[in-house]
Amino acid sequence: MCALMNKNIGFIGCGKMAQAKIGGILKSDLVNARQIIASAKTEKTLVDVKSRWDIQTRISNGIEG
């Protein structure tokens, strides 16, 4: 059993590097998309990332929804 099965992964900022990591993590099936949360400065980035991978996105770095 993978140690990440019951964990969430968060990215503060969702630029090119974070997006590459998200793609790799999802491709490797380490976790599913519901376990990844990313924040970004712009709504456009959040919309792009959400539509590409269907992960959770936040404009804030806090834990509130």
CHARMM-style PDB file with segment names, atoms N, HN, CA, C and O in Angstrom:
ATOM      1  N   MET     1       0.834  -1.172   0.000  1.00  0.00      PROA
ATOM      2  CA  MET     1       0.000   0.000   0.000  1.00  0.00      PROA
ATOM      3  C   MET     1       0.888   1.248   0.000  1.00  0.00      PROA
ATOM      4  O   MET     1       1.876   1.315   0.731  1.00  0.00      PROA
ATOM      5  N   CYS     2       0.538   2.203  -0.800  1.00  0.00      PROA
ATOM      6  HN  CYS     2      -0.265   2.149  -1.394  1.00  0.00      PROA
ATOM      7  CA  CYS     2       1.307   3.444  -0.906  1.00  0.00      PROA
ATOM      8  C   CYS     2       1.074   4.326   0.317  1.00  0.00      PROA
ATOM      9  O   CYS     2      -0.056   4.455   0.787  1.00  0.00      PROA
ATOM     10  N   ALA     3       2.127   4.922   0.823  1.00  0.00      PROA
ATOM     11  HN  ALA     3       3.045   4.818   0.441  1.00  0.00      PROA
ATOM     12  CA  ALA     3       2.037   5.790   2.007  1.00  0.00      PROA
ATOM     13  C   ALA     3       1.212   7.047   1.747  1.00  0.00      PROA
ATOM     14  O   ALA     3       0.781   7.703   2.695  1.00  0.00      PROA
ATOM     15  N   LEU     4       0.987   7.392   0.491  1.00  0.00      PROA
ATOM     16  HN  LEU     4       1.337   6.859  -0.279  1.00  0.00      PROA
ATOM     17  CA  LEU     4       0.245   8.609   0.160  1.00  0.00      PROA
ATOM     18  C   LEU     4      -1.253   8.374  -0.012  1.00  0.00      PROA
ATOM     19  O   LEU     4      -1.995   9.329  -0.246  1.00  0.00      PROA
ATOM     20  N   MET     5      -1.707   7.154   0.095  1.00  0.00      PROA
ATOM     21  HN  MET     5      -1.105   6.379   0.285  1.00  0.00      PROA
ATOM     22  CA  MET     5      -3.115   6.853  -0.183  1.00  0.00      PROA
ATOM     23  C   MET     5      -4.081   7.699   0.625  1.00  0.00      PROA
ATOM     24  O   MET     5      -5.116   8.109   0.101  1.00  0.00      PROA
ATOM     25  N   ASN     6      -3.776   7.971   1.877  1.00  0.00      PROA
ATOM     26  HN  ASN     6      -2.935   7.639   2.303  1.00  0.00      PROA
ATOM     27  CA  ASN     6      -4.692   8.713   2.736  1.00  0.00      PROA
ATOM     28  C   ASN     6      -4.219  10.130   3.008  1.00  0.00      PROA
ATOM     29  O   ASN     6      -4.657  10.744   3.981  1.00  0.00      PROA
ATOM     30  N   LYS     7      -3.346  10.658   2.183  1.00  0.00      PROA
ATOM     31  HN  LYS     7      -2.990  10.159   1.393  1.00  0.00      PROA
ATOM     32  CA  LYS     7      -2.789  11.997   2.373  1.00  0.00      PROA
ATOM     33  C   LYS     7      -3.252  12.928   1.255  1.00  0.00      PROA
ATOM     34  O   LYS     7      -3.603  12.495   0.157  1.00  0.00      PROA
ATOM     35  N   ASN     8      -3.239  14.213   1.572  1.00  0.00      PROA
ATOM     36  HN  ASN     8      -2.954  14.565   2.463  1.00  0.00      PROA
ATOM     37  CA  ASN     8      -3.468  15.243   0.563  1.00  0.00      PROA
ATOM     38  C   ASN     8      -2.144  15.914   0.259  1.00  0.00      PROA
ATOM     39  O   ASN     8      -1.250  15.948   1.105  1.00  0.00      PROA
ATOM     40  N   ILE     9      -2.019  16.442  -0.937  1.00  0.00      PROA
ATOM     41  HN  ILE     9      -2.745  16.413  -1.623  1.00  0.00      PROA
ATOM     42  CA  ILE     9      -0.816  17.155  -1.354  1.00  0.00      PROA
ATOM     43  C   ILE     9      -1.230  18.568  -1.737  1.00  0.00      PROA
ATOM     44  O   ILE     9      -2.141  18.755  -2.543  1.00  0.00      PROA
ATOM     45  N   GLY    10      -0.564  19.560  -1.162  1.00  0.00      PROA
ATOM     46  HN  GLY    10       0.177  19.409  -0.508  1.00  0.00      PROA
ATOM     47  CA  GLY    10      -0.885  20.947  -1.448  1.00  0.00      PROA
ATOM     48  C   GLY    10       0.257  21.662  -2.137  1.00  0.00      PROA
ATOM     49  O   GLY    10       1.426  21.419  -1.839  1.00  0.00      PROA
ATOM     50  N   PHE    11      -0.083  22.537  -3.052  1.00  0.00      PROA
ATOM     51  HN  PHE    11      -1.032  22.735  -3.295  1.00  0.00      PROA
ATOM     52  CA  PHE    11       0.898  23.356  -3.759  1.00  0.00      PROA
ATOM     53  C   PHE    11       0.568  24.818  -3.508  1.00  0.00      PROA
ATOM     54  O   PHE    11      -0.518  25.286  -3.848  1.00  0.00      PROA
ATOM     55  N   ILE    12       1.519  25.541  -2.907  1.00  0.00      PROA
ATOM     56  HN  ILE    12       2.402  25.161  -2.630  1.00  0.00      PROA
ATOM     57  CA  ILE    12       1.369  26.979  -2.734  1.00  0.00      PROA
ATOM     58  C   ILE    12       1.985  27.610  -3.967  1.00  0.00      PROA
ATOM     59  O   ILE    12       3.204  27.696  -4.108  1.00  0.00      PROA
ATOM     60  N   GLY    13       1.120  28.043  -4.841  1.00  0.00      PROA
ATOM     61  HN  GLY    13       0.129  27.973  -4.726  1.00  0.00      PROA
ATOM     62  CA  GLY    13       1.540  28.508  -6.156  1.00  0.00      PROA
ATOM     63  C   GLY    13       1.383  27.370  -7.143  1.00  0.00      PROA
ATOM     64  O   GLY    13       1.653  26.213  -6.819  1.00  0.00      PROA
ATOM     65  N   CYS    14       0.951  27.697  -8.335  1.00  0.00      PROA
ATOM     66  HN  CYS    14       0.732  28.636  -8.598  1.00  0.00      PROA
ATOM     67  CA  CYS    14       0.705  26.650  -9.317  1.00  0.00      PROA
ATOM     68  C   CYS    14       1.256  27.051 -10.684  1.00  0.00      PROA
ATOM     69  O   CYS    14       0.564  27.027 -11.701  1.00  0.00      PROA
ATOM     70  N   GLY    15       2.524  27.417 -10.654  1.00  0.00      PROA
ATOM     71  HN  GLY    15       3.087  27.436  -9.827  1.00  0.00      PROA
ATOM     72  CA  GLY    15       3.207  27.774 -11.896  1.00  0.00      PROA
ATOM     73  C   GLY    15       3.632  26.541 -12.669  1.00  0.00      PROA
ATOM     74  O   GLY    15       3.139  25.441 -12.418  1.00  0.00      PROA
ATOM     75  N   LYS    16       4.536  26.725 -13.596  1.00  0.00      PROA
ATOM     76  HN  LYS    16       4.936  27.618 -13.799  1.00  0.00      PROA
ATOM     77  CA  LYS    16       4.982  25.627 -14.475  1.00  0.00      PROA
ATOM     78  C   LYS    16       5.580  24.450 -13.698  1.00  0.00      PROA
ATOM     79  O   LYS    16       5.315  23.293 -14.027  1.00  0.00      PROA
ATOM     80  N   MET    17       6.374  24.736 -12.681  1.00  0.00      PROA
ATOM     81  HN  MET    17       6.588  25.676 -12.414  1.00  0.00      PROA
ATOM     82  CA  MET    17       7.002  23.666 -11.905  1.00  0.00      PROA
ATOM     83  C   MET    17       5.951  22.857 -11.149  1.00  0.00      PROA
ATOM     84  O   MET    17       5.980  21.627 -11.173  1.00  0.00      PROA
ATOM     85  N   ALA    18       5.031  23.535 -10.483  1.00  0.00      PROA
ATOM     86  HN  ALA    18       5.007  24.535 -10.463  1.00  0.00      PROA
ATOM     87  CA  ALA    18       3.974  22.829  -9.756  1.00  0.00      PROA
ATOM     88  C   ALA    18       3.101  22.036 -10.711  1.00  0.00      PROA
ATOM     89  O   ALA    18       2.706  20.913 -10.399  1.00  0.00      PROA
ATOM     90  N   GLN    19       2.798  22.598 -11.861  1.00  0.00      PROA
ATOM     91  HN  GLN    19       3.119  23.511 -12.115  1.00  0.00      PROA
ATOM     92  CA  GLN    19       1.969  21.896 -12.833  1.00  0.00      PROA
ATOM     93  C   GLN    19       2.669  20.641 -13.353  1.00  0.00      PROA
ATOM     94  O   GLN    19       2.025  19.614 -13.567  1.00  0.00      PROA
ATOM     95  N   ALA    20       3.968  20.720 -13.555  1.00  0.00      PROA
ATOM     96  HN  ALA    20       4.491  21.555 -13.382  1.00  0.00      PROA
ATOM     97  CA  ALA    20       4.726  19.532 -13.981  1.00  0.00      PROA
ATOM     98  C   ALA    20       4.672  18.450 -12.901  1.00  0.00      PROA
ATOM     99  O   ALA    20       4.511  17.268 -13.206  1.00  0.00      PROA
ATOM    100  N   LYS    21       4.806  18.858 -11.652  1.00  0.00      PROA
ATOM    101  HN  LYS    21       4.937  19.818 -11.404  1.00  0.00      PROA
ATOM    102  CA  LYS    21       4.744  17.899 -10.539  1.00  0.00      PROA
ATOM    103  C   LYS    21       3.346  17.293 -10.418  1.00  0.00      PROA
ATOM    104  O   LYS    21       3.210  16.085 -10.221  1.00  0.00      PROA
ATOM    105  N   ILE    22       2.326  18.109 -10.535  1.00  0.00      PROA
ATOM    106  HN  ILE    22       2.436  19.090 -10.695  1.00  0.00      PROA
ATOM    107  CA  ILE    22       0.948  17.606 -10.462  1.00  0.00      PROA
ATOM    108  C   ILE    22       0.706  16.579 -11.565  1.00  0.00      PROA
ATOM    109  O   ILE    22       0.150  15.511 -11.312  1.00  0.00      PROA
ATOM    110  N   GLY    23       1.119  16.899 -12.775  1.00  0.00      PROA
ATOM    111  HN  GLY    23       1.571  17.768 -12.981  1.00  0.00      PROA
ATOM    112  CA  GLY    23       0.943  15.968 -13.889  1.00  0.00      PROA
ATOM    113  C   GLY    23       1.659  14.644 -13.639  1.00  0.00      PROA
ATOM    114  O   GLY    23       1.108  13.575 -13.903  1.00  0.00      PROA
ATOM    115  N   GLY    24       2.881  14.719 -13.132  1.00  0.00      PROA
ATOM    116  HN  GLY    24       3.328  15.587 -12.918  1.00  0.00      PROA
ATOM    117  CA  GLY    24       3.652  13.513 -12.852  1.00  0.00      PROA
ATOM    118  C   GLY    24       3.046  12.670 -11.746  1.00  0.00      PROA
ATOM    119  O   GLY    24       2.989  11.445 -11.848  1.00  0.00      PROA
ATOM    120  N   ILE    25       2.595  13.329 -10.691  1.00  0.00      PROA
ATOM    121  HN  ILE    25       2.642  14.325 -10.609  1.00  0.00      PROA
ATOM    122  CA  ILE    25       1.976  12.619  -9.576  1.00  0.00      PROA
ATOM    123  C   ILE    25       0.712  11.898 -10.035  1.00  0.00      PROA
ATOM    124  O   ILE    25       0.497  10.732  -9.703  1.00  0.00      PROA
ATOM    125  N   LEU    26      -0.117  12.596 -10.794  1.00  0.00      PROA
ATOM    126  HN  LEU    26       0.058  13.543 -11.064  1.00  0.00      PROA
ATOM    127  CA  LEU    26      -1.349  11.975 -11.263  1.00  0.00      PROA
ATOM    128  C   LEU    26      -1.077  10.859 -12.272  1.00  0.00      PROA
ATOM    129  O   LEU    26      -1.758   9.834 -12.265  1.00  0.00      PROA
ATOM    130  N   LYS    27      -0.095  11.057 -13.128  1.00  0.00      PROA
ATOM    131  HN  LYS    27       0.458  11.890 -13.134  1.00  0.00      PROA
ATOM    132  CA  LYS    27       0.251  10.027 -14.109  1.00  0.00      PROA
ATOM    133  C   LYS    27       0.771   8.761 -13.436  1.00  0.00      PROA
ATOM    134  O   LYS    27       0.539   7.654 -13.922  1.00  0.00      PROA
ATOM    135  N   SER    28       1.467   8.924 -12.327  1.00  0.00      PROA
ATOM    136  HN  SER    28       1.655   9.823 -11.932  1.00  0.00      PROA
ATOM    137  CA  SER    28       2.035   7.765 -11.629  1.00  0.00      PROA
ATOM    138  C   SER    28       1.007   7.056 -10.739  1.00  0.00      PROA
ATOM    139  O   SER    28       1.309   6.014 -10.156  1.00  0.00      PROA
ATOM    140  N   ASP    29      -0.191   7.610 -10.632  1.00  0.00      PROA
ATOM    141  HN  ASP    29      -0.436   8.457 -11.105  1.00  0.00      PROA
ATOM    142  CA  ASP    29      -1.256   7.045  -9.794  1.00  0.00      PROA
ATOM    143  C   ASP    29      -0.881   6.958  -8.319  1.00  0.00      PROA
ATOM    144  O   ASP    29      -1.364   6.071  -7.615  1.00  0.00      PROA
ATOM    145  N   LEU    30      -0.029   7.864  -7.836  1.00  0.00      PROA
ATOM    146  HN  LEU    30       0.363   8.585  -8.407  1.00  0.00      PROA
ATOM    147  CA  LEU    30       0.299   7.896  -6.408  1.00  0.00      PROA
ATOM    148  C   LEU    30      -0.891   8.340  -5.576  1.00  0.00      PROA
ATOM    149  O   LEU    30      -1.122   7.819  -4.485  1.00  0.00      PROA
ATOM    150  N   VAL    31      -1.636   9.290  -6.084  1.00  0.00      PROA
ATOM    151  HN  VAL    31      -1.449   9.713  -6.970  1.00  0.00      PROA
ATOM    152  CA  VAL    31      -2.859   9.776  -5.451  1.00  0.00      PROA
ATOM    153  C   VAL    31      -3.860  10.080  -6.553  1.00  0.00      PROA
ATOM    154  O   VAL    31      -3.509  10.087  -7.733  1.00  0.00      PROA
ATOM    155  N   ASN    32      -5.102  10.330  -6.173  1.00  0.00      PROA
ATOM    156  HN  ASN    32      -5.387  10.324  -5.214  1.00  0.00      PROA
ATOM    157  CA  ASN    32      -6.068  10.738  -7.193  1.00  0.00      PROA
ATOM    158  C   ASN    32      -6.229  12.256  -7.153  1.00  0.00      PROA
ATOM    159  O   ASN    32      -5.747  12.914  -6.231  1.00  0.00      PROA
ATOM    160  N   ALA    33      -6.897  12.795  -8.139  1.00  0.00      PROA
ATOM    161  HN  ALA    33      -7.288  12.260  -8.888  1.00  0.00      PROA
ATOM    162  CA  ALA    33      -7.014  14.251  -8.280  1.00  0.00      PROA
ATOM    163  C   ALA    33      -7.686  14.908  -7.072  1.00  0.00      PROA
ATOM    164  O   ALA    33      -7.381  16.057  -6.754  1.00  0.00      PROA
ATOM    165  N   ARG    34      -8.587  14.204  -6.399  1.00  0.00      PROA
ATOM    166  HN  ARG    34      -8.834  13.270  -6.657  1.00  0.00      PROA
ATOM    167  CA  ARG    34      -9.272  14.775  -5.231  1.00  0.00      PROA
ATOM    168  C   ARG    34      -8.321  15.029  -4.068  1.00  0.00      PROA
ATOM    169  O   ARG    34      -8.660  15.769  -3.145  1.00  0.00      PROA
ATOM    170  N   GLN    35      -7.145  14.428  -4.099  1.00  0.00      PROA
ATOM    171  HN  GLN    35      -6.870  13.826  -4.848  1.00  0.00      PROA
ATOM    172  CA  GLN    35      -6.178  14.578  -3.010  1.00  0.00      PROA
ATOM    173  C   GLN    35      -5.176  15.714  -3.246  1.00  0.00      PROA
ATOM    174  O   GLN    35      -4.280  15.924  -2.428  1.00  0.00      PROA
ATOM    175  N   ILE    36      -5.317  16.431  -4.333  1.00  0.00      PROA
ATOM    176  HN  ILE    36      -6.044  16.261  -4.997  1.00  0.00      PROA
ATOM    177  CA  ILE    36      -4.385  17.514  -4.651  1.00  0.00      PROA
ATOM    178  C   ILE    36      -5.111  18.852  -4.566  1.00  0.00      PROA
ATOM    179  O   ILE    36      -6.197  19.025  -5.121  1.00  0.00      PROA
ATOM    180  N   ILE    37      -4.490  19.791  -3.862  1.00  0.00      PROA
ATOM    181  HN  ILE    37      -3.608  19.650  -3.412  1.00  0.00      PROA
ATOM    182  CA  ILE    37      -5.017  21.144  -3.709  1.00  0.00      PROA
ATOM    183  C   ILE    37      -3.925  22.120  -4.145  1.00  0.00      PROA
ATOM    184  O   ILE    37      -2.769  21.975  -3.749  1.00  0.00      PROA
ATOM    185  N   ALA    38      -4.285  23.104  -4.948  1.00  0.00      PROA
ATOM    186  HN  ALA    38      -5.224  23.222  -5.270  1.00  0.00      PROA
ATOM    187  CA  ALA    38      -3.305  24.092  -5.404  1.00  0.00      PROA
ATOM    188  C   ALA    38      -3.879  25.500  -5.254  1.00  0.00      PROA
ATOM    189  O   ALA    38      -5.061  25.738  -5.504  1.00  0.00      PROA
ATOM    190  N   SER    39      -3.020  26.417  -4.844  1.00  0.00      PROA
ATOM    191  HN  SER    39      -2.060  26.224  -4.642  1.00  0.00      PROA
ATOM    192  CA  SER    39      -3.412  27.824  -4.809  1.00  0.00      PROA
ATOM    193  C   SER    39      -2.629  28.565  -5.884  1.00  0.00      PROA
ATOM    194  O   SER    39      -1.571  28.119  -6.327  1.00  0.00      PROA
ATOM    195  N   ALA    40      -3.167  29.694  -6.286  1.00  0.00      PROA
ATOM    196  HN  ALA    40      -4.027  30.057  -5.926  1.00  0.00      PROA
ATOM    197  CA  ALA    40      -2.500  30.525  -7.291  1.00  0.00      PROA
ATOM    198  C   ALA    40      -2.931  31.970  -7.091  1.00  0.00      PROA
ATOM    199  O   ALA    40      -3.940  32.245  -6.442  1.00  0.00      PROA
ATOM    200  N   LYS    41      -2.162  32.880  -7.651  1.00  0.00      PROA
ATOM    201  HN  LYS    41      -1.343  32.656  -8.178  1.00  0.00      PROA
ATOM    202  CA  LYS    41      -2.469  34.310  -7.528  1.00  0.00      PROA
ATOM    203  C   LYS    41      -3.630  34.733  -8.415  1.00  0.00      PROA
ATOM    204  O   LYS    41      -4.371  35.659  -8.087  1.00  0.00      PROA
ATOM    205  N   THR    42      -3.783  34.041  -9.547  1.00  0.00      PROA
ATOM    206  HN  THR    42      -3.181  33.288  -9.814  1.00  0.00      PROA
ATOM    207  CA  THR    42      -4.794  34.483 -10.508  1.00  0.00      PROA
ATOM    208  C   THR    42      -5.884  33.437 -10.704  1.00  0.00      PROA
ATOM    209  O   THR    42      -5.642  32.231 -10.665  1.00  0.00      PROA
ATOM    210  N   GLU    43      -7.070  33.940 -10.913  1.00  0.00      PROA
ATOM    211  HN  GLU    43      -7.267  34.920 -10.945  1.00  0.00      PROA
ATOM    212  CA  GLU    43      -8.217  33.071 -11.189  1.00  0.00      PROA
ATOM    213  C   GLU    43      -8.009  32.302 -12.494  1.00  0.00      PROA
ATOM    214  O   GLU    43      -8.436  31.153 -12.610  1.00  0.00      PROA
ATOM    215  N   LYS    44      -7.361  32.923 -13.467  1.00  0.00      PROA
ATOM    216  HN  LYS    44      -7.015  33.857 -13.373  1.00  0.00      PROA
ATOM    217  CA  LYS    44      -7.116  32.253 -14.749  1.00  0.00      PROA
ATOM    218  C   LYS    44      -6.290  30.980 -14.554  1.00  0.00      PROA
ATOM    219  O   LYS    44      -6.613  29.937 -15.121  1.00  0.00      PROA
ATOM    220  N   THR    45      -5.229  31.066 -13.755  1.00  0.00      PROA
ATOM    221  HN  THR    45      -4.967  31.913 -13.294  1.00  0.00      PROA
ATOM    222  CA  THR    45      -4.406  29.890 -13.495  1.00  0.00      PROA
ATOM    223  C   THR    45      -5.236  28.807 -12.823  1.00  0.00      PROA
ATOM    224  O   THR    45      -5.137  27.633 -13.182  1.00  0.00      PROA
ATOM    225  N   LEU    46      -6.048  29.191 -11.856  1.00  0.00      PROA
ATOM    226  HN  LEU    46      -6.128  30.144 -11.565  1.00  0.00      PROA
ATOM    227  CA  LEU    46      -6.879  28.212 -11.154  1.00  0.00      PROA
ATOM    228  C   LEU    46      -7.867  27.530 -12.092  1.00  0.00      PROA
ATOM    229  O   LEU    46      -8.062  26.317 -12.019  1.00  0.00      PROA
ATOM    230  N   VAL    47      -8.482  28.298 -12.961  1.00  0.00      PROA
ATOM    231  HN  VAL    47      -8.323  29.283 -13.021  1.00  0.00      PROA
ATOM    232  CA  VAL    47      -9.434  27.733 -13.924  1.00  0.00      PROA
ATOM    233  C   VAL    47      -8.710  26.775 -14.872  1.00  0.00      PROA
ATOM    234  O   VAL    47      -9.204  25.681 -15.145  1.00  0.00      PROA
ATOM    235  N   ASP    48      -7.550  27.181 -15.372  1.00  0.00      PROA
ATOM    236  HN  ASP    48      -7.149  28.070 -15.151  1.00  0.00      PROA
ATOM    237  CA  ASP    48      -6.777  26.324 -16.284  1.00  0.00      PROA
ATOM    238  C   ASP    48      -6.393  25.002 -15.629  1.00  0.00      PROA
ATOM    239  O   ASP    48      -6.561  23.933 -16.216  1.00  0.00      PROA
ATOM    240  N   VAL    49      -5.875  25.087 -14.406  1.00  0.00      PROA
ATOM    241  HN  VAL    49      -5.738  25.955 -13.928  1.00  0.00      PROA
ATOM    242  CA  VAL    49      -5.420  23.891 -13.689  1.00  0.00      PROA
ATOM    243  C   VAL    49      -6.606  22.992 -13.341  1.00  0.00      PROA
ATOM    244  O   VAL    49      -6.530  21.774 -13.496  1.00  0.00      PROA
ATOM    245  N   LYS    50      -7.696  23.588 -12.873  1.00  0.00      PROA
ATOM    246  HN  LYS    50      -7.758  24.578 -12.747  1.00  0.00      PROA
ATOM    247  CA  LYS    50      -8.894  22.819 -12.529  1.00  0.00      PROA
ATOM    248  C   LYS    50      -9.443  22.097 -13.754  1.00  0.00      PROA
ATOM    249  O   LYS    50      -9.832  20.932 -13.663  1.00  0.00      PROA
ATOM    250  N   SER    51      -9.479  22.773 -14.893  1.00  0.00      PROA
ATOM    251  HN  SER    51      -9.164  23.719 -14.967  1.00  0.00      PROA
ATOM    252  CA  SER    51     -10.023  22.135 -16.094  1.00  0.00      PROA
ATOM    253  C   SER    51      -9.087  21.052 -16.646  1.00  0.00      PROA
ATOM    254  O   SER    51      -9.548  20.093 -17.264  1.00  0.00      PROA
ATOM    255  N   ARG    52      -7.798  21.202 -16.428  1.00  0.00      PROA
ATOM    256  HN  ARG    52      -7.424  21.981 -15.926  1.00  0.00      PROA
ATOM    257  CA  ARG    52      -6.833  20.214 -16.934  1.00  0.00      PROA
ATOM    258  C   ARG    52      -6.842  18.926 -16.124  1.00  0.00      PROA
ATOM    259  O   ARG    52      -6.811  17.835 -16.694  1.00  0.00      PROA
ATOM    260  N   TRP    53      -6.887  19.043 -14.775  1.00  0.00      PROA
ATOM    261  HN  TRP    53      -6.912  19.929 -14.312  1.00  0.00      PROA
ATOM    262  CA  TRP    53      -6.761  17.853 -13.927  1.00  0.00      PROA
ATOM    263  C   TRP    53      -7.933  17.629 -12.977  1.00  0.00      PROA
ATOM    264  O   TRP    53      -7.999  16.577 -12.341  1.00  0.00      PROA
ATOM    265  N   ASP    54      -8.841  18.562 -12.860  1.00  0.00      PROA
ATOM    266  HN  ASP    54      -8.787  19.416 -13.377  1.00  0.00      PROA
ATOM    267  CA  ASP    54      -9.966  18.468 -11.934  1.00  0.00      PROA
ATOM    268  C   ASP    54      -9.503  18.311 -10.488  1.00  0.00      PROA
ATOM    269  O   ASP    54     -10.060  17.519  -9.728  1.00  0.00      PROA
ATOM    270  N   ILE    55      -8.478  19.075 -10.121  1.00  0.00      PROA
ATOM    271  HN  ILE    55      -8.026  19.719 -10.738  1.00  0.00      PROA
ATOM    272  CA  ILE    55      -8.005  19.090  -8.735  1.00  0.00      PROA
ATOM    273  C   ILE    55      -8.719  20.206  -7.983  1.00  0.00      PROA
ATOM    274  O   ILE    55      -9.404  21.030  -8.590  1.00  0.00      PROA
ATOM    275  N   GLN    56      -8.560  20.232  -6.670  1.00  0.00      PROA
ATOM    276  HN  GLN    56      -8.003  19.563  -6.177  1.00  0.00      PROA
ATOM    277  CA  GLN    56      -9.095  21.324  -5.862  1.00  0.00      PROA
ATOM    278  C   GLN    56      -8.203  22.550  -6.037  1.00  0.00      PROA
ATOM    279  O   GLN    56      -6.979  22.432  -6.092  1.00  0.00      PROA
ATOM    280  N   THR    57      -8.819  23.717  -6.124  1.00  0.00      PROA
ATOM    281  HN  THR    57      -9.814  23.812  -6.079  1.00  0.00      PROA
ATOM    282  CA  THR    57      -8.032  24.946  -6.262  1.00  0.00      PROA
ATOM    283  C   THR    57      -8.526  25.983  -5.275  1.00  0.00      PROA
ATOM    284  O   THR    57      -9.689  25.982  -4.874  1.00  0.00      PROA
ATOM    285  N   ARG    58      -7.622  26.867  -4.893  1.00  0.00      PROA
ATOM    286  HN  ARG    58      -6.677  26.868  -5.219  1.00  0.00      PROA
ATOM    287  CA  ARG    58      -7.917  27.942  -3.943  1.00  0.00      PROA
ATOM    288  C   ARG    58      -7.153  29.196  -4.356  1.00  0.00      PROA
ATOM    289  O   ARG    58      -6.023  29.116  -4.840  1.00  0.00      PROA
ATOM    290  N   ILE    59      -7.779  30.350  -4.161  1.00  0.00      PROA
ATOM    291  HN  ILE    59      -8.696  30.415  -3.768  1.00  0.00      PROA
ATOM    292  CA  ILE    59      -7.095  31.620  -4.389  1.00  0.00      PROA
ATOM    293  C   ILE    59      -6.269  31.978  -3.154  1.00  0.00      PROA
ATOM    294  O   ILE    59      -5.342  32.784  -3.233  1.00  0.00      PROA
ATOM    295  N   SER    60      -6.609  31.373  -2.014  1.00  0.00      PROA
ATOM    296  HN  SER    60      -7.362  30.718  -1.949  1.00  0.00      PROA
ATOM    297  CA  SER    60      -5.931  31.621  -0.751  1.00  0.00      PROA
ATOM    298  C   SER    60      -5.065  30.426  -0.384  1.00  0.00      PROA
ATOM    299  O   SER    60      -5.341  29.306  -0.813  1.00  0.00      PROA
ATOM    300  N   ASN    61      -4.029  30.650   0.399  1.00  0.00      PROA
ATOM    301  HN  ASN    61      -3.805  31.560   0.747  1.00  0.00      PROA
ATOM    302  CA  ASN    61      -3.179  29.555   0.880  1.00  0.00      PROA
ATOM    303  C   ASN    61      -3.719  28.940   2.166  1.00  0.00      PROA
ATOM    304  O   ASN    61      -3.153  27.966   2.662  1.00  0.00      PROA
ATOM    305  N   GLY    62      -4.792  29.483   2.711  1.00  0.00      PROA
ATOM    306  HN  GLY    62      -5.252  30.274   2.308  1.00  0.00      PROA
ATOM    307  CA  GLY    62      -5.363  28.972   3.964  1.00  0.00      PROA
ATOM    308  C   GLY    62      -6.112  27.670   3.764  1.00  0.00      PROA
ATOM    309  O   GLY    62      -6.298  27.218   2.634  1.00  0.00      PROA
ATOM    310  N   ILE    63      -6.541  27.071   4.861  1.00  0.00      PROA
ATOM    311  HN  ILE    63      -6.390  27.439   5.779  1.00  0.00      PROA
ATOM    312  CA  ILE    63      -7.245  25.796   4.780  1.00  0.00      PROA
ATOM    313  C   ILE    63      -8.743  25.960   4.593  1.00  0.00      PROA
ATOM    314  O   ILE    63      -9.444  24.982   4.333  1.00  0.00      PROA
ATOM    315  N   GLU    64      -9.240  27.174   4.722  1.00  0.00      PROA
ATOM    316  HN  GLU    64      -8.670  27.969   4.934  1.00  0.00      PROA
ATOM    317  CA  GLU    64     -10.665  27.390   4.509  1.00  0.00      PROA
ATOM    318  C   GLU    64     -11.018  27.152   3.044  1.00  0.00      PROA
ATOM    319  O   GLU    64     -10.163  27.296   2.170  1.00  0.00      PROA
ATOM    320  N   GLY    65     -12.250  26.794   2.774  1.00  0.00      PROA
ATOM    321  HN  GLY    65     -12.944  26.677   3.484  1.00  0.00      PROA
ATOM    322  CA  GLY    65     -12.678  26.466   1.427  1.00  0.00      PROA
ATOM    323  C   GLY    65     -12.741  27.644   0.559  1.00  0.00      PROA
ATOM    324  OT1 GLY    65     -13.089  27.527  -0.616  1.00  0.00      PROA
TER     325      GLY     65
END
